Amino acid sequence: MTGKKHNGTCNCGEVAFTITGDLAEPSVCHCTQCRRQTGYCWSSTHIPKSALTFQSVAGPVWYQSSPNVQRGFCGTCGCFLFWNPEDEDKISVSMGALSAPTDVKIGRHIFVADKGDYYDLADGLPQSS
């Protein structure tokens, strides 16, 4: 892990955070839960939980979305920020919440079998069901 820092925030600024180190190649999730929460799909980077620190007094509100997985939101603006598998030492962080430059590019699409019928995937990136 490098000393590089990446800053992120929700829409209203109540939840602000820093990631220390390089970001993993992001994936785009097309599962039903992510589509319902975002209206389209969700792109995130998967980082060590130890690399994430909160810079604000307010932390995320956690919702138990499925067994062993919590989703983190801002309690004020509702911004979906984190996907937290309780049995892993990593957490997924919304790419949309991060300030540029991120120095990464989308690497793959996941849960494409659940993708909406209102869009196509034509970027040539790897896909998994």
PAMIPA-589095 format. One record per residue: residue number from 1; x, y, z of N, C-alpha, C in turn. Coordinates in nm, 4 decimals, decimal comma, always signed. Example, Ala and Ser with C-alpha at 12.3 -4.5 7.8 and 13.67 -1.06 7.14 Angstrom:
2
{doke:1 n_u:+1,3190 n_v:-0,5690 n_w:+0,7800 ca_u:+1,2300 ca_v:-0,4500 ca_w:+0,7800 c_u:+1,3200 c_v:-0,3300 c_w:+0,7800}
{doke:2 n_u:+1,2850 n_v:-0,2250 n_w:+0,7080 ca_u:+1,3670 ca_v:-0,1060 ca_w:+0,7140 c_u:+1,2900 c_v:+0,0030 c_w:+0,7870}
END
This chain:
129
{doke:1 n_u:+0,0847 n_v:-0,1181 n_w:+0,0000 ca_u:+0,0000 ca_v:+0,0000 ca_w:+0,0000 c_u:+0,0890 c_v:+0,1241 c_w:+0,0000}
{doke:2 n_u:+0,0544 n_v:+0,2169 n_w:-0,0855 ca_u:+0,1314 ca_v:+0,3404 ca_w:-0,0932 c_u:+0,0727 c_v:+0,4423 c_w:+0,0039}
{doke:3 n_u:+0,1374 n_v:+0,5569 n_w:+0,0153 ca_u:+0,0875 ca_v:+0,6642 ca_w:+0,1002 c_u:-0,0150 c_v:+0,7520 c_w:+0,0299}
{doke:4 n_u:-0,0576 n_v:+0,7118 n_w:-0,0901 ca_u:-0,1560 ca_v:+0,7872 ca_w:-0,1665 c_u:-0,2861 c_v:+0,7964 c_w:-0,0872}
{doke:5 n_u:-0,3534 n_v:+0,9118 n_w:-0,0978 ca_u:-0,4800 ca_v:+0,9322 ca_w:-0,0268 c_u:-0,5887 c_v:+0,9667 c_w:-0,1265}
{doke:6 n_u:-0,7064 n_v:+0,9112 n_w:-0,1030 ca_u:-0,8246 ca_v:+0,9375 ca_w:-0,1847 c_u:-0,9347 c_v:+0,9841 c_w:-0,0910}
{doke:7 n_u:-0,9941 n_v:+1,0988 n_w:-0,1210 ca_u:-1,1000 ca_v:+1,1534 ca_w:-0,0371 c_u:-1,2360 c_v:+1,1267 c_w:-0,0990}
{doke:8 n_u:-1,3342 n_v:+1,1059 n_w:-0,0112 ca_u:-1,4694 ca_v:+1,0826 ca_w:-0,0572 c_u:-1,5709 c_v:+1,1448 c_w:+0,0365}
{doke:9 n_u:-1,6913 n_v:+1,1632 n_w:-0,0160 ca_u:-1,7978 ca_v:+1,2209 ca_w:+0,0643 c_u:-1,9332 c_v:+1,1835 c_w:+0,0050}
{doke:10 n_u:-2,0356 n_v:+1,1946 n_w:+0,0862 ca_u:-2,1721 ca_v:+1,1785 ca_w:+0,0380 c_u:-2,2157 c_v:+1,3086 c_w:-0,0294}
{doke:11 n_u:-2,3394 n_v:+1,3138 n_w:-0,0753 ca_u:-2,3890 ca_v:+1,4344 ca_w:-0,1436 c_u:-2,3895 c_v:+1,5575 c_w:-0,0546}
{doke:12 n_u:-2,4278 n_v:+1,5413 n_w:+0,0720 ca_u:-2,4417 ca_v:+1,6583 ca_w:+0,1593 c_u:-2,3161 c_v:+1,6891 c_w:+0,2396}
{doke:13 n_u:-2,2181 n_v:+1,5987 n_w:+0,2392 ca_u:-2,0934 ca_v:+1,6208 ca_w:+0,3122 c_u:-2,0938 c_v:+1,5735 c_w:+0,4560}
{doke:14 n_u:-2,2030 n_v:+1,5172 n_w:+0,5029 ca_u:-2,2108 ca_v:+1,4688 ca_w:+0,6419 c_u:-2,1187 c_v:+1,3505 c_w:+0,6672}
{doke:15 n_u:-2,0985 n_v:+1,2663 n_w:+0,5661 ca_u:-2,0076 ca_v:+1,1523 ca_w:+0,5787 c_u:-1,8892 c_v:+1,1780 c_w:+0,4858}
{doke:16 n_u:-1,7749 n_v:+1,2059 n_w:+0,5454 ca_u:-1,6519 ca_v:+1,2295 ca_w:+0,4702 c_u:-1,5497 c_v:+1,1247 c_w:+0,5131}
{doke:17 n_u:-1,4719 n_v:+1,0763 n_w:+0,4169 ca_u:-1,3777 ca_v:+0,9693 ca_w:+0,4479 c_u:-1,2535 c_v:+0,9806 c_w:+0,3607}
{doke:18 n_u:-1,1494 n_v:+0,9101 n_w:+0,4039 ca_u:-1,0232 ca_v:+0,9024 ca_w:+0,3300 c_u:-0,9841 c_v:+0,7568 c_w:+0,3170}
{doke:19 n_u:-0,9337 n_v:+0,7225 n_w:+0,1997 ca_u:-0,8755 ca_v:+0,5906 ca_w:+0,1761 c_u:-0,7264 c_v:+0,6124 c_w:+0,1580}
{doke:20 n_u:-0,6464 n_v:+0,5393 n_w:+0,2336 ca_u:-0,5016 ca_v:+0,5477 ca_w:+0,2216 c_u:-0,4527 c_v:+0,4284 c_w:+0,1414}
{doke:21 n_u:-0,3840 n_v:+0,4559 n_w:+0,0318 ca_u:-0,3298 ca_v:+0,3501 ca_w:-0,0517 c_u:-0,3921 c_v:+0,3507 c_w:-0,1899}
{doke:22 n_u:-0,3432 n_v:+0,2609 n_w:-0,2726 ca_u:-0,3949 ca_v:+0,2485 ca_w:-0,4082 c_u:-0,5342 c_v:+0,1880 c_w:-0,4065}
{doke:23 n_u:-0,6150 n_v:+0,2266 n_w:-0,5041 ca_u:-0,7482 ca_v:+0,1702 ca_w:-0,5191 c_u:-0,7410 c_v:+0,0458 c_w:-0,6063}
{doke:24 n_u:-0,8203 n_v:-0,0539 n_w:-0,5717 ca_u:-0,8317 ca_v:-0,1723 ca_w:-0,6560 c_u:-0,9127 c_v:-0,1371 c_w:-0,7804}
{doke:25 n_u:-0,8914 n_v:-0,2111 n_w:-0,8867 ca_u:-0,9668 ca_v:-0,1918 ca_w:-1,0100 c_u:-1,1166 c_v:-0,2053 c_w:-0,9794}
{doke:26 n_u:-1,1956 n_v:-0,1047 n_w:-1,0123 ca_u:-1,3382 ca_v:-0,1085 ca_w:-0,9798 c_u:-1,4156 c_v:-0,2093 c_w:-1,0643}
{doke:27 n_u:-1,5256 n_v:-0,2556 n_w:-1,0057 ca_u:-1,6204 ca_v:-0,3378 ca_w:-1,0793 c_u:-1,7548 c_v:-0,2646 c_w:-1,0815}
{doke:28 n_u:-1,8381 n_v:-0,3028 n_w:-1,1760 ca_u:-1,9724 ca_v:-0,2469 ca_w:-1,1863 c_u:-2,0697 c_v:-0,3590 c_w:-1,1541}
{doke:29 n_u:-2,1526 n_v:-0,3382 n_w:-1,0523 ca_u:-2,2479 ca_v:-0,4393 ca_w:-1,0086 c_u:-2,3864 c_v:-0,4106 c_w:-1,0672}
{doke:30 n_u:-2,4449 n_v:-0,5131 n_w:-1,1264 ca_u:-2,5762 ca_v:-0,5019 ca_w:-1,1890 c_u:-2,6809 c_v:-0,5831 c_w:-1,1133}
{doke:31 n_u:-2,6525 n_v:-0,6235 n_w:-0,9889 ca_u:-2,7484 ca_v:-0,7043 ca_w:-0,9125 c_u:-2,8746 c_v:-0,6222 c_w:-0,8840}
{doke:32 n_u:-2,9807 n_v:-0,6928 n_w:-0,8521 ca_u:-3,1094 ca_v:-0,6275 ca_w:-0,8283 c_u:-3,1017 c_v:-0,5263 c_w:-0,7154}
{doke:33 n_u:-3,0335 n_v:-0,5594 n_w:-0,6046 ca_u:-3,0247 ca_v:-0,4653 ca_w:-0,4922 c_u:-2,9524 c_v:-0,3373 c_w:-0,5319}
{doke:34 n_u:-2,8404 n_v:-0,3493 n_w:-0,6004 ca_u:-2,7667 ca_v:-0,2281 ca_w:-0,6417 c_u:-2,8482 c_v:-0,1454 c_w:-0,7405}
{doke:35 n_u:-2,9181 n_v:-0,2124 n_w:-0,8327 ca_u:-3,0004 ca_v:-0,1374 ca_w:-0,9281 c_u:-3,1128 c_v:-0,0634 c_w:-0,8563}
{doke:36 n_u:-3,1747 n_v:-0,1275 n_w:-0,7584 ca_u:-3,2828 ca_v:-0,0603 ca_w:-0,6849 c_u:-3,2311 c_v:+0,0574 c_w:-0,6030}
{doke:37 n_u:-3,1118 n_v:+0,0436 n_w:-0,5487 ca_u:-3,0580 ca_v:+0,1496 ca_w:-0,4645 c_u:-3,0025 c_v:+0,2662 c_w:-0,5439}
{doke:38 n_u:-2,9636 n_v:+0,2422 n_w:-0,6673 ca_u:-2,9027 ca_v:+0,3497 ca_w:-0,7458 c_u:-2,9875 c_v:+0,3934 c_w:-0,8647}
{doke:39 n_u:-3,0796 n_v:+0,3099 n_w:-0,9063 ca_u:-3,1590 ca_v:+0,3390 ca_w:-1,0244 c_u:-3,0932 c_v:+0,2922 c_w:-1,1531}
{doke:40 n_u:-2,9741 n_v:+0,2331 n_w:-1,1437 ca_u:-2,9035 ca_v:+0,1872 ca_w:-1,2637 c_u:-2,8096 c_v:+0,0733 c_w:-1,2254}
{doke:41 n_u:-2,6859 n_v:+0,1027 n_w:-1,1927 ca_u:-2,5886 ca_v:+0,0043 ca_w:-1,1465 c_u:-2,4938 c_v:+0,0760 c_w:-1,0503}
{doke:42 n_u:-2,4068 n_v:+0,0006 n_w:-0,9857 ca_u:-2,3187 ca_v:+0,0589 ca_w:-0,8847 c_u:-2,1746 c_v:+0,0200 c_w:-0,9120}
{doke:43 n_u:-2,0859 n_v:+0,1173 n_w:-0,9151 ca_u:-1,9443 ca_v:+0,0920 ca_w:-0,9357 c_u:-1,8700 c_v:+0,1145 c_w:-0,8046}
{doke:44 n_u:-1,7828 n_v:+0,0188 n_w:-0,7714 ca_u:-1,7098 ca_v:+0,0306 ca_w:-0,6453 c_u:-1,5706 c_v:-0,0284 c_w:-0,6570}
{doke:45 n_u:-1,4851 n_v:+0,0152 n_w:-0,5657 ca_u:-1,3527 ca_v:-0,0409 ca_w:-0,5482 c_u:-1,3532 c_v:-0,1165 c_w:-0,4159}
{doke:46 n_u:-1,2827 n_v:-0,2282 n_w:-0,4103 ca_u:-1,2788 ca_v:-0,3147 ca_w:-0,2922 c_u:-1,1444 c_v:-0,2909 c_w:-0,2230}
{doke:47 n_u:-1,1466 n_v:-0,2372 n_w:-0,1021 ca_u:-1,0231 ca_v:-0,1972 ca_w:-0,0330 c_u:-1,0149 c_v:-0,2626 c_w:+0,1042}
{doke:48 n_u:-0,8966 n_v:-0,2695 n_w:+0,1639 ca_u:-0,8872 ca_v:-0,3167 ca_w:+0,3020 c_u:-0,9631 c_v:-0,2213 c_w:+0,3958}
{doke:49 n_u:-1,0366 n_v:-0,2780 n_w:+0,4898 ca_u:-1,1101 ca_v:-0,1944 ca_w:+0,5855 c_u:-1,0146 c_v:-0,1038 c_w:+0,6628}
{doke:50 n_u:-0,8932 n_v:-0,1509 n_w:+0,6848 ca_u:-0,7948 ca_v:-0,0712 ca_w:+0,7591 c_u:-0,7503 c_v:+0,0524 c_w:+0,6822}
{doke:51 n_u:-0,7755 n_v:+0,0590 n_w:+0,5510 ca_u:-0,7363 ca_v:+0,1744 ca_w:+0,4692 c_u:-0,8390 c_v:+0,2868 c_w:+0,4755}
{doke:52 n_u:-0,9555 n_v:+0,2604 n_w:+0,5361 ca_u:-1,0659 ca_v:+0,3566 ca_w:+0,5393 c_u:-1,0725 c_v:+0,4273 c_w:+0,6746}
{doke:53 n_u:-1,0700 n_v:+0,5606 n_w:+0,6715 ca_u:-1,0900 ca_v:+0,6392 ca_w:+0,7937 c_u:-1,1945 c_v:+0,7469 c_w:+0,7660}
{doke:54 n_u:-1,2718 n_v:+0,7773 n_w:+0,8696 ca_u:-1,3759 ca_v:+0,8787 ca_w:+0,8556 c_u:-1,3239 c_v:+1,0122 c_w:+0,9051}
{doke:55 n_u:-1,3510 n_v:+1,1163 n_w:+0,8260 ca_u:-1,3042 ca_v:+1,2514 ca_w:+0,8562 c_u:-1,4150 c_v:+1,3370 c_w:+0,9170}
{doke:56 n_u:-1,5331 n_v:+1,2818 n_w:+0,9303 ca_u:-1,6471 ca_v:+1,3583 ca_w:+0,9801 c_u:-1,6975 c_v:+1,2962 c_w:+1,1096}
{doke:57 n_u:-1,7706 n_v:+1,3749 n_w:+1,1851 ca_u:-1,8309 ca_v:+1,3247 ca_w:+1,3088 c_u:-1,9354 c_v:+1,2188 c_w:+1,2753}
{doke:58 n_u:-2,0140 n_v:+1,2444 n_w:+1,1713 ca_u:-2,1171 ca_v:+1,1504 ca_w:+1,1293 c_u:-2,0539 c_v:+1,0376 c_w:+1,0489}
{doke:59 n_u:-2,0833 n_v:+0,9168 n_w:+1,0880 ca_u:-2,0435 ca_v:+0,8011 ca_w:+1,0089 c_u:-2,1652 c_v:+0,7517 c_w:+0,9326}
{doke:60 n_u:-2,1485 n_v:+0,6487 n_w:+0,8545 ca_u:-2,2625 ca_v:+0,5974 ca_w:+0,7797 c_u:-2,3637 c_v:+0,5290 c_w:+0,8707}
{doke:61 n_u:-2,4860 n_v:+0,5200 n_w:+0,8227 ca_u:-2,5900 ca_v:+0,4386 ca_w:+0,8838 c_u:-2,5825 c_v:+0,3049 c_w:+0,8120}
{doke:62 n_u:-2,5844 n_v:+0,1948 n_w:+0,8872 ca_u:-2,5675 ca_v:+0,0629 ca_w:+0,8272 c_u:-2,7012 c_v:-0,0097 c_w:+0,8182}
{doke:63 n_u:-2,7271 n_v:-0,0689 n_w:+0,7021 ca_u:-2,8477 ca_v:-0,1458 ca_w:+0,6756 c_u:-2,8072 c_v:-0,2897 c_w:+0,6443}
{doke:64 n_u:-2,8636 n_v:-0,3853 n_w:+0,7165 ca_u:-2,8349 ca_v:-0,5267 ca_w:+0,6924 c_u:-2,9155 c_v:-0,5712 c_w:+0,5706}
{doke:65 n_u:-2,8531 n_v:-0,5663 n_w:+0,4522 ca_u:-2,9247 ca_v:-0,5912 ca_w:+0,3270 c_u:-2,9391 c_v:-0,7393 c_w:+0,2946}
{doke:66 n_u:-2,8516 n_v:-0,8218 n_w:+0,3470 ca_u:-2,8573 ca_v:-0,9665 ca_w:+0,3291 c_u:-2,7695 c_v:-1,0286 c_w:+0,4373}
{doke:67 n_u:-2,7793 n_v:-1,1600 n_w:+0,4560 ca_u:-2,6967 ca_v:-1,2210 ca_w:+0,5605 c_u:-2,5486 c_v:-1,1870 c_w:+0,5425}
{doke:68 n_u:-2,4858 n_v:-1,1413 n_w:+0,6477 ca_u:-2,3424 ca_v:-1,1102 ca_w:+0,6512 c_u:-2,2993 c_v:-0,9925 c_w:+0,5653}
{doke:69 n_u:-2,3944 n_v:-0,9129 n_w:+0,5158 ca_u:-2,3589 ca_v:-0,7951 ca_w:+0,4358 c_u:-2,4388 c_v:-0,6749 c_w:+0,4830}
{doke:70 n_u:-2,3677 n_v:-0,5650 n_w:+0,5057 ca_u:-2,4309 ca_v:-0,4381 ca_w:+0,5395 c_u:-2,4012 c_v:-0,3382 c_w:+0,4284}
{doke:71 n_u:-2,4956 n_v:-0,2485 n_w:+0,4049 ca_u:-2,4759 ca_v:-0,1385 ca_w:+0,3109 c_u:-2,4750 c_v:-0,0102 c_w:+0,3921}
{doke:72 n_u:-2,3781 n_v:+0,0760 n_w:+0,3648 ca_u:-2,3623 ca_v:+0,1998 ca_w:+0,4400 c_u:-2,4129 c_v:+0,3194 c_w:+0,3624}
{doke:73 n_u:-2,4957 n_v:+0,4013 n_w:+0,4304 ca_u:-2,5592 ca_v:+0,5183 ca_w:+0,3710 c_u:-2,5349 c_v:+0,6404 c_w:+0,4575}
{doke:74 n_u:-2,5464 n_v:+0,7575 n_w:+0,3988 ca_u:-2,5509 ca_v:+0,8796 ca_w:+0,4779 c_u:-2,6902 c_v:+0,8885 c_w:+0,5399}
{doke:75 n_u:-2,6969 n_v:+0,9137 n_w:+0,6699 ca_u:-2,8246 ca_v:+0,9250 ca_w:+0,7387 c_u:-2,8989 c_v:+1,0530 c_w:+0,7067}
{doke:76 n_u:-2,8321 n_v:+1,1497 n_w:+0,6437 ca_u:-2,8964 ca_v:+1,2767 ca_w:+0,6095 c_u:-2,9447 c_v:+1,2782 c_w:+0,4650}
{doke:77 n_u:-2,8558 n_v:+1,2529 n_w:+0,3702 ca_u:-2,8952 ca_v:+1,2627 ca_w:+0,2278 c_u:-2,9292 c_v:+1,1278 c_w:+0,1655}
{doke:78 n_u:-2,9002 n_v:+1,0179 n_w:+0,2335 ca_u:-2,9341 ca_v:+0,8857 ca_w:+0,1830 c_u:-2,8370 c_v:+0,8282 c_w:+0,0823}
{doke:79 n_u:-2,7266 n_v:+0,8951 n_w:+0,0580 ca_u:-2,6285 ca_v:+0,8506 ca_w:-0,0407 c_u:-2,5734 c_v:+0,7119 c_w:-0,0040}
{doke:80 n_u:-2,5768 n_v:+0,6182 n_w:-0,0991 ca_u:-2,5254 ca_v:+0,4818 ca_w:-0,0830 c_u:-2,3742 c_v:+0,4849 c_w:-0,1042}
{doke:81 n_u:-2,2975 n_v:+0,4530 n_w:+0,0008 ca_u:-2,1524 ca_v:+0,4707 ca_w:-0,0010 c_u:-2,0707 c_v:+0,3417 c_w:+0,0095}
{doke:82 n_u:-2,1195 n_v:+0,2432 n_w:+0,0866 ca_u:-2,0375 ca_v:+0,1264 ca_w:+0,1190 c_u:-2,1164 c_v:-0,0041 c_w:+0,1088}
{doke:83 n_u:-2,0473 n_v:-0,1104 n_w:+0,0712 ca_u:-2,0973 ca_v:-0,2468 ca_w:+0,0743 c_u:-1,9989 c_v:-0,3223 c_w:+0,1609}
{doke:84 n_u:-2,0448 n_v:-0,3673 n_w:+0,2780 ca_u:-1,9555 ca_v:-0,4195 ca_w:+0,3808 c_u:-1,9846 c_v:-0,5662 c_w:+0,4120}
{doke:85 n_u:-1,9056 n_v:-0,6594 n_w:+0,3557 ca_u:-1,9200 ca_v:-0,7995 ca_w:+0,3934 c_u:-1,8593 c_v:-0,8214 c_w:+0,5323}
{doke:86 n_u:-1,9417 n_v:-0,8638 n_w:+0,6268 ca_u:-1,8972 ca_v:-0,8736 ca_w:+0,7663 c_u:-1,7886 c_v:-0,9779 c_w:+0,7878}
{doke:87 n_u:-1,7804 n_v:-1,0783 n_w:+0,7003 ca_u:-1,6843 ca_v:-1,1865 ca_w:+0,7185 c_u:-1,5556 c_v:-1,1669 c_w:+0,6372}
{doke:88 n_u:-1,5338 n_v:-1,0464 n_w:+0,5859 ca_u:-1,4114 ca_v:-1,0153 ca_w:+0,5101 c_u:-1,3396 c_v:-0,8980 c_w:+0,5741}
{doke:89 n_u:-1,2104 n_v:-0,8845 n_w:+0,5442 ca_u:-1,1349 ca_v:-0,7693 ca_w:+0,5929 c_u:-1,1311 c_v:-0,6569 c_w:+0,4905}
{doke:90 n_u:-1,2180 n_v:-0,6670 n_w:+0,3877 ca_u:-1,2277 ca_v:-0,5630 ca_w:+0,2847 c_u:-1,3686 c_v:-0,5077 c_w:+0,2799}
{doke:91 n_u:-1,3796 n_v:-0,3879 n_w:+0,2243 ca_u:-1,5071 ca_v:-0,3189 ca_w:+0,2098 c_u:-1,5110 c_v:-0,2559 c_w:+0,0704}
{doke:92 n_u:-1,6284 n_v:-0,2529 n_w:+0,0097 ca_u:-1,6433 ca_v:-0,1876 ca_w:-0,1206 c_u:-1,6889 c_v:-0,0440 c_w:-0,0987}
{doke:93 n_u:-1,6271 n_v:+0,0472 n_w:-0,1734 ca_u:-1,6535 ca_v:+0,1899 ca_w:-0,1614 c_u:-1,7012 c_v:+0,2432 c_w:-0,2959}
{doke:94 n_u:-1,8062 n_v:+0,3234 n_w:-0,2938 ca_u:-1,8633 ca_v:+0,3801 ca_w:-0,4148 c_u:-1,7615 c_v:+0,4653 c_w:-0,4894}
{doke:95 n_u:-1,7416 n_v:+0,4352 n_w:-0,6170 ca_u:-1,6519 ca_v:+0,5168 ca_w:-0,6995 c_u:-1,7084 c_v:+0,6572 c_w:-0,7168}
{doke:96 n_u:-1,8397 n_v:+0,6700 n_w:-0,7211 ca_u:-1,9021 ca_v:+0,8001 ca_w:-0,7391 c_u:-1,8820 c_v:+0,8943 c_w:-0,6222}
{doke:97 n_u:-1,8480 n_v:+0,8409 n_w:-0,5053 ca_u:-1,8263 ca_v:+0,9241 ca_w:-0,3870 c_u:-1,6840 c_v:+0,9789 c_w:-0,3793}
{doke:98 n_u:-1,5943 n_v:+0,9265 n_w:-0,4626 ca_u:-1,4533 ca_v:+0,9654 ca_w:-0,4552 c_u:-1,4232 c_v:+1,0878 c_w:-0,5408}
{doke:99 n_u:-1,3364 n_v:+1,1731 n_w:-0,4892 ca_u:-1,2901 ca_v:+1,2901 ca_w:-0,5644 c_u:-1,1871 c_v:+1,2462 c_w:-0,6681}
{doke:100 n_u:-1,1867 n_v:+1,3125 n_w:-0,7822 ca_u:-1,0885 ca_v:+1,2856 ca_w:-0,8871 c_u:-0,9556 c_v:+1,3512 c_w:-0,8497}
{doke:101 n_u:-0,8456 n_v:+1,2976 n_w:-0,8932 ca_u:-0,8327 ca_v:+1,1800 ca_w:-0,9775 c_u:-0,8301 c_v:+1,0527 c_w:-0,8941}
{doke:102 n_u:-0,8922 n_v:+0,9466 n_w:-0,9461 ca_u:-0,8895 ca_v:+0,8173 ca_w:-0,8781 c_u:-0,7761 c_v:+0,7294 c_w:-0,9289}
{doke:103 n_u:-0,7292 n_v:+0,7546 n_w:-1,0499 ca_u:-0,6201 ca_v:+0,6789 ca_w:-1,1120 c_u:-0,6540 c_v:+0,5324 c_w:-1,1370}
{doke:104 n_u:-0,7831 n_v:+0,5008 n_w:-1,1526 ca_u:-0,8252 ca_v:+0,3648 ca_w:-1,1871 c_u:-0,9315 c_v:+0,3706 c_w:-1,2959}
{doke:105 n_u:-0,9533 n_v:+0,2590 n_w:-1,3620 ca_u:-1,0565 ca_v:+0,2441 ca_w:-1,4646 c_u:-1,1376 c_v:+0,1185 c_w:-1,4319}
{doke:106 n_u:-1,2636 n_v:+0,1176 n_w:-1,4706 ca_u:-1,3504 ca_v:+0,0026 ca_w:-1,4518 c_u:-1,2848 c_v:-0,1199 c_w:-1,5156}
{doke:107 n_u:-1,2889 n_v:-0,2326 n_w:-1,4421 ca_u:-1,2255 ca_v:-0,3537 ca_w:-1,4920 c_u:-1,3202 c_v:-0,4648 c_w:-1,5321}
{doke:108 n_u:-1,4435 n_v:-0,4654 n_w:-1,4752 ca_u:-1,5343 ca_v:-0,5760 ca_w:-1,5052 c_u:-1,6764 c_v:-0,5435 c_w:-1,4619}
{doke:109 n_u:-1,7679 n_v:-0,6237 n_w:-1,5112 ca_u:-1,9094 ca_v:-0,6154 ca_w:-1,4733 c_u:-1,9458 c_v:-0,7439 c_w:-1,3993}
{doke:110 n_u:-2,0207 n_v:-0,7309 n_w:-1,2893 ca_u:-2,0625 ca_v:-0,8481 ca_w:-1,2133 c_u:-2,2148 c_v:-0,8530 c_w:-1,2019}
{doke:111 n_u:-2,2670 n_v:-0,9727 n_w:-1,1815 ca_u:-2,4108 ca_v:-0,9989 ca_w:-1,1718 c_u:-2,4866 c_v:-0,9478 c_w:-1,2939}
{doke:112 n_u:-2,4286 n_v:-0,9691 n_w:-1,4119 ca_u:-2,4915 ca_v:-0,9193 ca_w:-1,5338 c_u:-2,6207 c_v:-0,9934 c_w:-1,5671}
{doke:113 n_u:-2,6402 n_v:-1,1121 n_w:-1,5134 ca_u:-2,7659 ca_v:-1,1847 ca_w:-1,5372 c_u:-2,8847 c_v:-1,1082 c_w:-1,4779}
{doke:114 n_u:-2,8588 n_v:-1,0221 n_w:-1,3794 ca_u:-2,9642 ca_v:-0,9438 ca_w:-1,3140 c_u:-2,9780 c_v:-0,8032 c_w:-1,3712}
{doke:115 n_u:-2,8985 n_v:-0,7675 n_w:-1,4704 ca_u:-2,8995 ca_v:-0,6295 ca_w:-1,5205 c_u:-3,0367 c_v:-0,5918 c_w:-1,5751}
{doke:116 n_u:-3,0632 n_v:-0,4633 n_w:-1,5744 ca_u:-3,1895 ca_v:-0,4133 ca_w:-1,6261 c_u:-3,2010 c_v:-0,4335 c_w:-1,7760}
{doke:117 n_u:-3,3246 n_v:-0,4437 n_w:-1,8224 ca_u:-3,3471 ca_v:-0,4611 ca_w:-1,9658 c_u:-3,3448 c_v:-0,3288 c_w:-2,0405}
{doke:118 n_u:-3,3204 n_v:-0,2205 n_w:-1,9703 ca_u:-3,3237 ca_v:-0,0862 ca_w:-2,0286 c_u:-3,1863 c_v:-0,0342 c_w:-2,0680}
{doke:119 n_u:-3,0830 n_v:-0,1187 n_w:-2,0601 ca_u:-2,9505 ca_v:-0,0769 ca_w:-2,1042 c_u:-2,8719 c_v:-0,1973 c_w:-2,1553}
{doke:120 n_u:-2,7705 n_v:-0,1702 n_w:-2,2346 ca_u:-2,6821 ca_v:-0,2722 ca_w:-2,2905 c_u:-2,5410 c_v:-0,2521 c_w:-2,2362}
{doke:121 n_u:-2,4654 n_v:-0,3590 n_w:-2,2349 ca_u:-2,3238 ca_v:-0,3531 ca_w:-2,1984 c_u:-2,2431 c_v:-0,3771 c_w:-2,3252}
{doke:122 n_u:-2,1777 n_v:-0,2738 n_w:-2,3720 ca_u:-2,1051 ca_v:-0,2845 ca_w:-2,4984 c_u:-1,9627 c_v:-0,2310 c_w:-2,4877}
{doke:123 n_u:-1,9074 n_v:-0,2283 n_w:-2,3653 ca_u:-1,7733 ca_v:-0,1723 ca_w:-2,3485 c_u:-1,6624 c_v:-0,2754 c_w:-2,3649}
{doke:124 n_u:-1,6990 n_v:-0,4040 n_w:-2,3839 ca_u:-1,5993 ca_v:-0,5076 ca_w:-2,4064 c_u:-1,5292 c_v:-0,5582 c_w:-2,2814}
{doke:125 n_u:-1,5667 n_v:-0,5094 n_w:-2,1641 ca_u:-1,5040 ca_v:-0,5544 ca_w:-2,0386 c_u:-1,5563 c_v:-0,6924 c_w:-2,0002}
{doke:126 n_u:-1,4774 n_v:-0,7687 n_w:-1,9228 ca_u:-1,5236 ca_v:-0,8996 ca_w:-1,8770 c_u:-1,6543 c_v:-0,8896 c_w:-1,7977}
{doke:127 n_u:-1,7374 n_v:-0,9937 n_w:-1,8111 ca_u:-1,8666 ca_v:-0,9983 ca_w:-1,7438 c_u:-1,8832 c_v:-1,1313 c_w:-1,6724}
{doke:128 n_u:-1,9433 n_v:-1,1274 n_w:-1,5540 ca_u:-1,9769 ca_v:-1,2528 ca_w:-1,4841 c_u:-2,1216 c_v:-1,2452 c_w:-1,4368}
{doke:129 n_u:-2,1849 n_v:-1,3619 n_w:-1,4306 ca_u:-2,3272 ca_v:-1,3681 ca_w:-1,3956 c_u:-2,3508 c_v:-1,3474 c_w:-1,2511}
END
